[in-house]
Amino acid sequence: LGGYFLYFPSWNLPQLEAGCNELSGVQFQNGQVAALYAVFGGVPRHVFFPALKERKEKELKRKVDALSDKSLRDLVTGQLNCHSGFGANQPGEGVVEFVPCDNFTDVELKLASSSILRWVRIRLMNSIWIPMATYSSPISWQLLEDYMLHALQNVNQYTTRTCVGKADAAYTNLVNQVLGQCTGKSLAADCTSSVLVGPDLTLFYSSDRLHPLYGMTYKVGNIYYAFQITLGNSHDAKQRQIDYLVQRLQIGIGGRELRLYYAVHEGVFDSFVTKPVTSNAVPGVLIFHLKLEKGLLA
């Protein structure tokens, strides 16, 4: 007898929301299914039983903690496939899900949820934290950017200094700043336009590593906070880009201020400078170096 496998996709969020009450017998509150989906992905047997969330979430975290460094890298870079095996230190049920392809006869693997992606990235970042400062790579930048993105959605204290050269006495004058507590985040093609019209404490970020001058931003009242994530010992701080951002945000008008942060790995913070090392003084603009340290609330 002949035969073949067909692979059925996981449920998406609209499907889960449409069937949750009838199929589970549970009366879900607004947003509850979406919150469970963010942890478990499209697996009805997990999403439809919210009373088991705490236990099931701990099981998932234990599976992520058991992953090998190679599996972590493969998951973050999208190189893991269904033929890689599912050993004790490799991703298993709940961590990844099948995505059907080739008319449902084959599958690709992807991480099951946004929460699992965050846990995997944090685990990988922690395992390579020290080498990141010396051997930078695109994946290192991606991990640091994701780390900063989630750290700004919590309250954290950061070590900063004014953007000056190493010969300036202010280079060793370190100041602690409390930043973040953003209540939402949004991917945006043009972060500057989005933050202008968007609500306070919404973190707008770009997926483009070459986004001019900064990669993520939020505002509180008339103060705009912008962050550039960088791995090197130096980074461009082009005056024309600063002036253009000041113009677009109308900094200096109506009490508007801009605070621009070059966020760098703690391993290079003590030698980091911008190019040029300082920019022309612009009313309402403050520029800082910010130390990204391991262990932030993210």
Secondary structure as GFF3:
##gff-version 3
##sequence-region A 1 298
A	DSSP	alpha_helix	13	24	.	.	.	ID=ss1
A	DSSP	alpha_helix	32	40	.	.	.	ID=ss2
A	DSSP	alpha_helix	44	47	.	.	.	ID=ss3
A	DSSP	three_ten_helix	50	52	.	.	.	ID=ss4
A	DSSP	alpha_helix	53	65	.	.	.	ID=ss5
A	DSSP	alpha_helix	69	77	.	.	.	ID=ss6
A	DSSP	beta_strand	96	101	.	.	.	ID=ss7
A	DSSP	beta_strand	106	111	.	.	.	ID=ss8
A	DSSP	alpha_helix	114	127	.	.	.	ID=ss9
A	DSSP	alpha_helix	129	132	.	.	.	ID=ss10
A	DSSP	alpha_helix	138	151	.	.	.	ID=ss11
A	DSSP	beta_strand	155	162	.	.	.	ID=ss12
A	DSSP	three_ten_helix	169	172	.	.	.	ID=ss13
A	DSSP	beta_strand	175	180	.	.	.	ID=ss14
A	DSSP	beta_strand	184	187	.	.	.	ID=ss15
A	DSSP	alpha_helix	191	197	.	.	.	ID=ss16
A	DSSP	beta_strand	202	205	.	.	.	ID=ss17
A	DSSP	beta_strand	216	220	.	.	.	ID=ss18
A	DSSP	beta_strand	223	230	.	.	.	ID=ss19
A	DSSP	beta_strand	234	236	.	.	.	ID=ss20
A	DSSP	alpha_helix	239	249	.	.	.	ID=ss21
A	DSSP	beta_strand	257	265	.	.	.	ID=ss22
A	DSSP	alpha_helix	266	269	.	.	.	ID=ss23
A	DSSP	beta_strand	273	275	.	.	.	ID=ss24
A	DSSP	beta_strand	285	292	.	.	.	ID=ss25
###
